[in-house]
Amino acid sequence: MVKISQSILTQVVKPGRYTGNELNSIKKDHSQVDVTIALALPDVYEVGMSNLGLKILYQILNEHASIAAERVYAPWVDMEAQMREHNIPLYTLETFTPLKELDFVGFSLQYELSYSNILNMLDLAHIPVLAEERDDSFPLIIGGGPCAFNAEPVADFFDLLVLGEGEEVVLDVLNAYSAWKRSGETGGKPVFLKQAALIPGVYVPSLYQVVYQADGTILAITSKEEGVPPTVTKRIVHDLDAAMFATKPVVPFLDIVHDRIMLELFRGCTRGCRFCQAGMIYRPVRERQPGTLLKLAQDLVKNTGYSEISLTSLSSADYSCLHDTIRTLITTFKEQGVSVSLPSLRIDSFSIQLAQEVQQVRKSGLTFAPEAGTQRMRDVINKGVTENDLQDAVSAAFTAGWSTVKLYFMIGLPTETEEDVRGIADMARRVMDCYKRLKGRRGAKVTVSVSSFVPKPQTAFQWFGQNKIEEIEEKQELLKSLLKQSGISFNWHDAKTSFLEGVFARGDRRLGKVIHRAWKNGAKFDGWSEHFDFNIWMQAFQAEGIDPHFYAGRNRPENEVLPWDHLNSGVHKAFLLREYEQAIAAAYTIDCRRDRCEACGVCPQLTAKVIDWRQEAHA
């Protein structure tokens, strides 16, 4: 067990990140369990503790007497310095066990710019970062999350990855490992990994080979072993309503990013925004019943003491029983002082009554995501909202007493023109004018937040190249010049970090060498502006003889073998190609929950169905 002295903790900011012993944390005697695992997120405590997926896995795994699941996050730079100076290995927060003494370390891969932190955490744990250098004395390194749908850039560092929702597949892996250990079978971890590769949803990178062509593109991706499936298809929880949820999450000692109850209404989204990876990889839509949500909320309030319930899903406003559920929650918890909030509201389904009922919204203003400044561009991305939808929404909001609006957009989208960029500023000004027209005075506050489009795997835009850094910066400068009006504030994302995100999002295994070199040269916390060093990364690309623009900026032909073609989200590639063509034609594709099936392939491939409880009730 690692011991951290008070003298070390007094040298770091937020020592509560490293002390454990929080409410609802679970400690088990490792001698009394079959399998031990550290659930890791490669970012600071405040970010890791806010991840709902890890909260769910923590509770599910610890429900099993044979499994001990503990937590670990990336130490901030001050704590890392202390750990390296005093030779303290990275440890779990429950039992202060060094990671290298566990059976598994499981990383949640949420963001490409966290990759350097994975290596840094393994090194702090005294675990070799390359999978090929880890013998049987080291834990197995497992990954999951959205970035696993193109895990190739980090394939060299992981023993296995899981695709899709982890509640069932992670248990399958841990139970298979426990059975393998009990069997006494010889041959070490390679034997177990071959067995694990047969579990649906499990990807073992070392059992697949990639063959490249002279021009740098991929010729083929094939399995090395007989019986190992040529493609890995994601796992889903078919009956979300019956699935265990995180009703007793660990309550931190310090403020975290999402310091509130997170109540998951449903999974999946069929709106079909063509830029949105989550909308593809989390299909199909599966809702929880209102009664189930109420019971979960009651347990969460009782077990945590939080005073806010945030209704979380990809598009929470699309929950079929939203209004009734919100009213029930507000009525149930009003006397306890517990409020209900929505992270954002859809423009085309905006309801003043709903916004007024959700008390927390009034405190922070209203948030809408038009995504693009012109109707043509919104049709290209299949957003499904119009200028009139926005005008109606903000008019209703201003009439009802709101004066603060946040608008989210993207620049660098496929087929974008200068007119589309200028349309962002035009829309912001029209919102300001709407307030003046209704109120007879100025006074509205509009925040325009603009991110840079990053093409993502498993989407209709996976074939499109990303704008160059210079192009994005020119568009940002144009918007700065157009948004100087009093009452409008403008926020934007750093173009260099978006570029690097794009490189790894559509990258292949050859990028592992770049990540390794950049980390050795000091890269870490790349998602934090104060630590991101673009030059370190450019030097690493140059040293390894790899052109990052080959990955980020290149339009890819339809017949090119993509690095993630063997990793199956359940959505047919033919459907994505059809949506690619629809985007070029600026044509709208209907939401299958509201009209006909568009044959994306998810339901038949995964033997699943869309579960909408309002429709079920009327069936």
N, C-alpha and C positions, 0 to 999 in steps of 0.2 A: 504494500500500500504506500502510495506517495504521500509525503507529509510536506505541507506548505507552511512555512513559518510566518508569523505575523510581521516580521521585519521585511519579508518579501512583499506581502500584500500592502504594506504601507507605502511601497515604492511605485504602485500602479494606480491608474484611474479606475474607478468602478471595480473594486476588489470583489464585489458580490457576483461578478461574472464567474469566479473561480472557486467559490466556497461550497457550493451544493447545499444540501439540507433544506431545500425549499419545501413548502407545503405540497403534499401529494406526490413527492418524489418517492420512488420505490427502491429499497435496498434488499438484495437477496444474498444469501450465503452461496458463493460460487461452488463450494464443495457439494452443495445439495442440488445442483442443476446440471443438465446435460450439455447445454449450449449457452455461450455468452456472446453478446453482441453490443457494440457501441453504435448508437444512431448518431450520425455526424452530419452537420451542415458546415460547409467550408466558408463560414463568415462569423462575425462576432456573435456573442451570446444573445444580444437583443434581436438580431435577425433570425438566428436559429430557433430561439424560443417562440417565435411568431409563426413558424411553419406548421400548418395544420396537418399535413401528411405525416410528419414525424410525431406529432401529438397522438394521432390515431394509432400508428404503429407501436408506439411506446405502451399504450394501454392494451392493445391486442396481444402483443408478445408477452407482456408481463402477466396477463391473465393465465398463462400456461405455467404451471409449477416447474416445468422442466427447462424453462428459458429465463435468462436474466438479461433484460434490455436496459442499457444505461445511455447517458447523453454525453456528447462532447462537441465543442465548437472551437473555432479558430481563436487562439489567444490574440489579443491586440498586441501591437508592436512592443509596448512597454513590458508586458508580461512575457512575451517571447524572449526578450533580452534577458530577463531575470532567469527564465528556465534554461536558456543556453548557458548563461554564466554559472549557474549552480548545478548544471547537468540534471535537471528535472525532466523526466519524460512526460509527454502529453498523457493525461489521465482522464478517467471518467468522473463525472460529478457526483455519482451515487456512492461508489465505494472507493474512489481515488485509486482505482486499479490502472496501471499502465496499459495503454492500448495493445502493446505487443504481447500481453499475457492473455488476451481474449481470443475467441474462436473466429469472430468476424468483426470487421469495421465496415459499416454501411453508410455510404455518402449519398445525400440527396443532391442531385445535380440540377439546380434551378437556373443557372446563369453561366454562360460561357466564360465570363471574365472572373469566375471563381476557380478556374482550373489550377492556377498557380498556387492557390491556397491549399488545394488537395495535396499537392506535393510537399508543401511546407508543413502541413499537419502530419503527414506520414514521417517526414524527416524528424520532426520534433518528437514523434513517438518512437524513434530509433527503429523504424521499419523501412527497409529498402523501398524506394519509390517505384522501381521497375518490377513488374510482376515476375519476369524471368529470373530476377535475382533473389526472390523470396523462396526459401525452402520450407519444409514442413514445420519448422519451429515458429513461423510467423503466422499471424491471422490471415484469413482470406479477406480480400478487399472486394466489396460488392457495391454496386451503384444502382441508382434508379432516379426517376423524375423525368421531366420533359427533355432534358438534354440527352437522355439515354436513347432517344429516337434517332440521334446521330451521335453515337458514342465513339466513333472512329478516332477523332483527335486524341482521346484519352484512353484508347484501347490498350496501350502498352502498360498502363498503370493499374488496370483492374483485372481481377481474376474472373469475375462474372458480373453481369448486369441483369436487371429485370426490366421488362418493358410493360408499361401500363400501371394499373392500380395494384398497390403492394400488399393489401390486406391478406390475400390468400396465397399469393405466390411466394412471399417471403417466408411464411410458415411452411410451405412445401419445401423450400430450400433448407431451412433449419432442421425440419424433421428428417429430411433425407440425409443431412450431415450427421445428425444424432444416430440414425440407423447405421450409417457407414462406419462411424466410430465403434459402435457396439459390435459390428460384424467382425472387426479385427482384420479386415481385408488388407493385404499388403499392396504396395505400389504408391502409397502416399497420395498427396492432393491431386495429382493428375488423374488418378482413378476416380476420385469423387467428382472432379470437374466434368469428366465424361458422362457420369451419371446425371449430374446437374443439368447438363446441356439437353437432356431428354425431357426435362420438366417444361411444359408449355410456358412460354413467356420468359425463359431464361436464355441469356446470350453469353457464351463463353468465347471471348475474342481469340484466344490462343488456338481454338479449334477451327478457325476460318482463315483462309489465305486470300490475299488481294494481289491480282496480277495487273500491272500497269502497262500502258502502251507507250510508244516512243514520244508521243505528244504530251504525255503526262496524265492523260485521262485513264480511266479504269477499263480494262478489258473484261475482267470477270472477278466475282467474289464467290468463292466456293468453300464448302466445309471440307476439312481434312480427313475426318474420320467417318467410316461407314456407320450409318444410323443417325448421325448428327443432322438435324433438319437443315435444308438449304436456306430456309428463311425462318425467322423467329417472329411469331405473332403475339401482339400484346395480350395481357390478361385484363379482364374487367371484373368488377363485382356485379353480378347480374341482378341481385335483389338488394338494392341499396337500402331500402326501407328496413330490412331485417339485419343489415350489417351493423357490427359494433362501431360506436362512435367514441370520440374522446370526451367522455362525460366527467372525467376527473383529471384534468390536465395539471401539470406542475405549475404552481403559481410563483412567479419570480419575486425576488426581493427588490428589484429595481425596475424602472420603466423599460418596456420593450416596444418594438415597432407597433405591434397589434396588441395593445394591453387591454384586452376586452374578451368577452365570450365570442367565439367564432362558431356560428350555427350554419352548417352546410345544408342548404335547401335541396339542392339536386346536383348532379354531375352531368357534364356534357353541354353542348350548345349546337344547334342546327341552323343558326342564323346564316352561316356560310360566308363570313367576311374572309376574303381571299388571302389577306396578309396574316391571318390569325392561326398560329400553330395550335394553340390550346383548343380552338374550335374544331379542329380535325382530330387531334390525338385523344381527346377525352370523350368522343362520341361512343355510344348513343346517349341521349338524354334519359336519365333515370331520376325520378323525383321521390322524395320522402313524403309520407302522408302528413297532413297537418297535425293529427293526433300524436304521431311519432315525434314531430318537431317540438310540440309542447312538452312532452315528457322529457326529451333531451334537454330542453331549456330549463326545466325545473331542476333536473339533476345538476346542470352546470351552475346555476345560480347558487344552489345549496352547497356545492363542493368547492366553489372558488371565491364567492363574495364579490364578484365583479358587479358593476352597476350599469353596464352597457352590453347589449346583445347586438352583434353585427351579423346581418343576414348575408352570408357569403356564398357565391357561386359565380360562374363565368358571366352570367347575365341575370342577376337576381330578380330583376323586374319581370323576367319571363316565367317565373314560377306560376303555375296555373292557379294556385290558391293563395296568391300573395296577399290580397287585401284582407281576406278573412283571417289569415294567419297573423298578420300584423296587428289587427284589432284584438285578436285573442291574446297575443303576447303582451300588448300594452295593458289590456284590462287585467290580466293575471298578475303582472308584476308592478303595477302602478304604485300600490301601497308600499312596496319594498324599495321604491325609488330607482327601479331598473328601467332604463330607456332602451329603445330599439332603433337601430340605424341601418341604412342601406349605403353601400360604398359609392354607388352612382345610380343615376336614373336614365332610362332610355328616352331619347327625344320623342320617338314616335309612339311611346306608350306612357308619356308623362301624365301624371294625375296630381293636381293641386291637393286634392283630398288626401291622397297617399302621402305627399310630401309634408302636409301639415300633421298627419298622424305620426309620422316618424320624427319625433321631437329633435333628434340629434341633427337632422339635416338643417334646421333653421339656425343652429349655432354656427355652422361652418359654411353656409352658402350652398348653392346647388352646383352639381358637377354634371356636365354633358360631354359626350365624345362624338362630335360630327366627323372626326378623322380627316376630312378633306374639305377644301374651301369652295369647290364648285360641284355642281350636280354631276357633270361628266365624270369627275374623279371619284365621286361617291359611287357611281354606277360601276366604274372599273373595279373598285374594291368590294362591290356587292354589299355596301353598307345598309342599303334599304331605308334610308331616311332622306327627307327632302328639306329644302330651305324653309318651306311652309311649316314643316314639323317643328323646326327650331324656333321660328318666329311665334308659332302658337304656344310653344312651351315657355319661352321666356316672357311672353306677354302675360300669360296666366300667372307666372311666378311674380313678376313685377306688380301686377294688379293685386296679388295677395299679400304683398309686403316685403318680398325679398328684394335685395338690391345688389347682391354679390353673386357672380356667376363665374365658374371655371370652365374653359373650353379646351378640349384635348384634340390635337391634330398630329398628322405625320407629314413629313416632307421626304422627297426622294422616292415616292411611289412610282411603280411602273407606268410609263406613258405620260408622266407629269410634265406640264409646260409652265412657263412663267406665269401665264394667266391663272393656272391652278394655285400657284403659290400666292399670288396677289389676292386670290379669292379668300384666303384665310384672314387677311387684314380687312377685306371688305365685310366679311361676316361679323368680325368683332365690332366694327364700326356700326353695322346695322343693329347689333344688339344694344349698343350705347344709344343709338337714335331711338330705338323702341322705348327705352326707359324714359327718355326726354319727352317723347310724344305722349306717353301715358300719364306721366307725372307732371308735365309742364315745367320741368327743371332738370338740370343735370344731377348726378349723384350716384349713378351706377358704377360698380367696380367690376371690371372684366379682366380675368387672368387668362392669357393665351399661353398654353404650354405645348411646345412642339418637339416631338421626338423625331429621330431619323429612321426611316424604314430600313429594316434588316431582313432580307429574304431568309425564310426558315424552311428546313426540311419538312416533308410531309404536308406541304401546302401547295396551292395552285401557283404561287409565286416563287417556288423553289428553283425554277429555271431562269428567272430574271436576275440580271446583274445589279449590284448595288451602286449607287452614285459614288463617284470619287469624293474624297475628303474635301477637295477644293470646291466641287459643285455644291455640296451640302453647306459649306461655309458661305458661299455666295448667296444661297437662298436664305440663310440665316441673316446675313447682312441686309438683304432686301427687306425682310420682315422687320428687322430693327428700324429701318428707315421709315417703314409704313405704319408702325405701331407706336408712334411717339405721342399720340393723343393722350391728354390728361384723363385719368381713370382707367387706362388700359396698361396692364403690366405684361411683360413678355418673358417667358422662360424657355430655354432650349437645352438640348443635350449636346455634350461634347462630340464632335464629329469623329475624332480619332478613336474614342472608345467604341462608338458604333461601328466603325470600320473593322476594328479588331474582333468585335462580336460577330460581324458578318463573315470574317475569315474562318473562324472556328465553327460557326453554325453550319456552313456548307463544306467543311474540311474533310480530309481523309487521314489515314494513319500516319502519313509522313509528317504531319504537324506535331506528333508526339515529341519528335526531336527538338522542335522549336520551343514547345512548352517547357521541356526539360532544361534546355539551355537558358531560356529566359529566367526560369526560377533560380537556377544556379547563379545567375548574374544579378539576382536581387528582386525579381518580380514577385509581388504578393499584394493582396488587397487591391487588385486592379480595378475593381468596381468603386473604389474610393478615390476621389479626385486628388486628395492630398498625397496618395501613394502611387497613383498610376504614372508610369514612366514610359511614354511611347517609344523613346529612343532605345530602351532595353529590348523591346520587342523587335524593332526594326533591325537592330544589330544581330539578334538571334536568327531572324529570317535570313539575313545576309550570310551569316556564318554557316548556316545549314544549306545554303544554296537553294532556298525556296522563295518563290515570288508570291507574296500574299495576295496580289491582285488577281492571280490565277484563280483563287477561290472566291474572293469577294466580288470582283467587278465583272466577271465574265458571264455573258449570257450563255446558257447551256442548251445545246440542241435536244430535241425531244427524245432522240434515240440514244443519248449518252447514258452509260451506266453510272448511276449516282452512288456516292459512298455509302448511302443508307438504304439502298434498294433491297438488301436482305433483312431489313428491320421493318416489320409490317405493322402499321397502325390500325389496320382493318379497313382503311379507306383505299379503294382501288386507284391505282396510278392512272387508269383510263379516265376516271372521274376527275382527277386533278388536272389532267391534260384538257379535258373538256372545259373545266373552269378557267384554265389558262386562256383558252380560245375565247371564252365568254368575256374575260377581262379585256382582251384586245378589242373586242367588239363593243365594249361598254354595255354589256347585256346583263340583265338581272336574273338571278336564279332564286326561285322561291324557297322559303323555309319549309321543310317537309313536315314540320309539326302543324303547319297551318294550311297545307295544301297537299299536293301529290308527292310521292316518293321520288327523289331525284337520283336514286340508284348509286349512292356513294359507296355501297358495298359493306358497310359496317354491320348492319343487322344480320344478313345471311352469313357473313364470314365468322362472326362471333356468336352465332345462334342466340342473338339478343333481340330486344325490341325496345322501342321508345316507351317509357312509362310516364304518363301524364295523368295525375290523379283526378283532375276534373273530367277528363275524357273517360277514365276508368269508371267514375261514378255514374256517368251517363250511358255507359255501355250496357 
